[in-house]
């Protein structure tokens, strides 16, 4: 790239040509105010708060969309810039509900930050609030009266997920980002992946908060409240407490959960190992008995929803094994309850997940046994942080502790479930050894690793080549599914995660996660795997004990009853009744 | 000075607009035949010599635009004729299409030759759907006689097709990038720039957008061997050469479209061509459509030219002249104009969406006589913010009338003296 010289507020700086003003300013450690700009997204240039002066031009330039040129002189601190940026901010603010004290984004809101930065003191413009449309789902809440129309939700839903459930509508004063015909998310193509909640700069799209339900369960002395934590939470939670991105906080997290009052703190990684036992054996079964192939993973509930809504005719490709979250719940309410002589009705299972869709998965009617839900309450990484903050726990200063037994023992294979490619790698470690009856020497399965949208790999199983694909982000999943639909899919096994990066980039993860942050989390996950003594699911002693004492063997009748499920073909229906009789 | 002339309107009424043969009988397509014997750059040079500025409102030198478009190297290039004519009080393009459709298309074919485009699109205002048959018929006849299609007039490699499109009637679709979105079947919202459409426009092809009037001038200029066109207009350093089609409406006795030489006075136009006012005296005159600036009757003796109008604080814009008499107050006029923009803003960028909303609310306060000095300041600052920071021309220009009215008619914004409550 050719280097060019630009001046920002009189300071000369050399940047590559093709740099935008906002990026060039960042090199000088100047953050130009913005709302719609997001480093991982296409430029939108809608909020115009980043308007700056370019010497020689009467009009201002949007710093997010304007490329610098050699000799360009940019001013970011003049009266004209201040008046313009502040004026736009005030107008956006007038169209915002401003219920900051009761907003779930209080203290973590980009609009609030801008107001503080600009010293907004009192509202001088008339308030103009948009109407609200209620959403009926257990995961995502939309508060359109707080929407600042930045369009980040639209871009992530369209570009990354390829779903476009949220898009722009209306014009002028009625312009907004919403669903088609303002339908509730459930009645659209939305799969509740929650990626929109991770990019919304304000409280317009947020996860449904279940922290109070958790607190009430803990406070109920008649309940035995146990908690499971998904692998991707331990490499992300530290973000919220100011630790460097990708810091592993497993031990502190367990201590915090114990301090919060959970009776037992268990690890979803244990259940992930069980998932591998079931899913791996299901794959072998399908290969040996001419079952439906390729078999596709089903541990990402956003992905399962996507299959049900968008590719329901291909639904039999999904593995019937439940997700680790649900397997944990099912085992907790059977094996664990029996072992401890407890009535399963008195056990409350709480999950801490990097995901908002897990709330929906746990609420599925088929995810219950005898009318008792396998998983009672699901909270996200972000909600756990809120609970820790409420309790006044100094997270960073906490000592480390260990997960409880017996559902707290997990292998390296289970841990890497938290990143794209992890399920595949874990499955290969087990399937290879079961088939070959030989030890796998090289555990690292590099072809499945990394943030590339679709990855391909191959394993040689006694002469039978197993072709594998790994996809994350639903736009990539769509490409894989179109191949299957066309009958040209060369794969035997496919891993798909709804969220970009897998669970490390889940919809319930800390806000302001960029691609760089995801990379650090991914490195941390593999670091945990490396540090584990046991790195293959079938070697997990607690899992072996579970099969010996309770389940028999993988795919047994008992295992099927508890650990497998079925999916629905959902026809998308649109209601056009508003058009009238004609 | 001649008040009304016939240069680009010389064909009006002289041929059967439904017949190519009839058009050719009066000399139609001679410009095209002549043009394809010339190097493309020479044709652009003719436009430059004639000083033609784009007639959509931005007044960009047309010859320069063609040369730039010609210089872009691409496998496919596109020319769009902007016949959206959504600017209120502007109806000159309609007149050109109604009276001389073949001349417009001839201009488009010559443009295709010069710019080396393969496709031309006419984006016709949705409300002009009754003009569709005229254009489709003309395109069909031109195609049948190989004035469109492959190897036009036997010129090898000169392949050019014309297409007709309409949107759904949004004003913003007159903006080049929104127009392109609309042709592509998307909702008509302007794109951010860059990329500029001259590099990446319709279906990502380099695109050159021209107004109906600009294209309607082309054939006449190519045929104008004696440079008659250049005898019209104002003289001086930054002169306005030639003639201009204007549309005059409002409280005048004879509203209509007139071809005038640049340089006649506003008074000549309003009292001469448009027959003067209906009854009451002039309150204000708006130039260039709803996004244009306003002036008081003090402007009457100003010559109508690019340079004189700018000096007088207004501009040619789309060529519209709206005359408003004293039966409408300045504030009522602004509220009506504002209602238009509050309806037509696409809403995607914050300054235009929110700015138009708040100006609507503030103007209502002024009408109700309950505004304060702070409201006037807000009005000013919001209008300024919109001008400098909006994403597209709509937001940048929608407050032109307000801003000029505040300067020219300060009394209309006076704070009401209100009684003080006693006891």
Interface residues (C-beta under 8 A of the other chain):
Chain A: X43 X44 X45 X46 X47 X48 X49 X51 X58 X59 X60 X62 X65 X66 X67 X80 X83 X84 X87 X88 X91 X92 X94 X95 X124 X125 X126 X128 X148 X149 X151 X168 X170 X171 X172 X173 X174 X175
Chain B: X170 X187 X189 X192 X193 X194 X342 X343 X344 X345 X346 X347 X348 X349 X350 X351 X353 X354 X355 X356 X357 X358 X361 X374 X378 X381 X382 X384 X385 X387 X388 X389 X390 X391 X396
